[in-house]
Amino acid sequence: MAADGAPVQPLANWVTGELVARIGDQDPSATSVAPDAFAALVGMVAGRTLTPANGRAVLERLVAEGGDPAAIVEDEGLAAVSDAGELEGVVVAALAANEDAAEKIRAGNMKAIGAIIGHVMRETKGRADGAEVTKIVREKLGV
């Protein structure tokens, strides 16, 4: 763990992958991204309160403007939806809208789950926790 509680490996991955992709050869200390804000952002993604895709959107704002990632998440409504009760209705609707995919999953073709997850992600604007969606799909289909 880093001093602020963020897991070290995800933090390193975000530095070498996401941050470097956005700032290039620029010195990170010369950007608008404060180290504690960056670590907090990575902690939110690692803690699954923010999806990786929405984490990248928050990082874009941090690079451009700086700020507090929690405030950006709140302002933009980007917090992850991981509550099973909230997701269950969306998953049920996705299964009904994608009956072919549901049947393929029941038959053992787990690749077909992508259509269901994609539907849920569209409905939740990318805020759904993919692992929780997969769990609910498996429960609903008995696989």
Residue pairs with C-beta under 8 A, 6 or more apart in sequence:
1 7
1 8
2 8
2 11
2 39
4 36
4 39
4 40
4 43
5 43
6 39
6 40
6 42
6 43
6 46
7 42
7 43
7 46
10 42
10 45
10 46
11 39
11 42
11 46
14 38
14 41
14 42
14 45
14 55
14 59
15 28
15 38
18 55
18 56
18 59
19 28
19 33
19 38
19 59
19 63
22 59
22 60
22 63
23 31
23 33
23 63
28 35
31 63
32 62
32 63
32 64
32 65
32 66
32 67
33 59
33 62
33 63
33 66
34 66
37 62
37 66
37 67
37 68
37 69
38 59
38 62
40 68
40 69
40 70
41 50
41 55
41 58
41 59
41 62
41 69
42 55
44 50
44 55
44 69
44 70
44 73
45 51
45 52
45 55
48 80
48 82
48 129
48 131
49 73
49 79
49 80
49 82
50 58
50 73
50 78
50 79
50 80
51 80
51 126
51 127
51 128
51 129
51 130
53 126
54 73
54 78
54 80
54 126
54 127
57 76
57 78
58 69
58 72
58 73
58 76
58 78
61 67
61 72
62 69
62 72
72 78
73 79
77 127
78 127
79 127
80 127
80 128
80 129
81 87
81 124
81 127
81 128
81 129
82 128
82 129
82 132
84 132
84 135
84 136
87 120
87 124
87 128
87 129
87 132
87 133
87 136
88 136
90 120
90 123
90 124
90 128
91 116
91 120
91 133
91 136
91 137
91 140
92 140
93 119
93 123
94 116
94 119
94 120
94 123
95 102
95 116
95 137
95 140
95 141
97 119
98 115
98 116
98 119
100 112
101 112
101 113
101 114
101 115
101 116
102 112
102 116
102 141
104 111
104 112
105 112
105 113
105 116
105 137
105 141
105 143
106 141
106 142
106 143
108 143
110 143
113 134
113 137
116 133
116 137
117 128
117 130
117 133
117 134
117 137
120 128
120 133
121 128
121 130
121 133
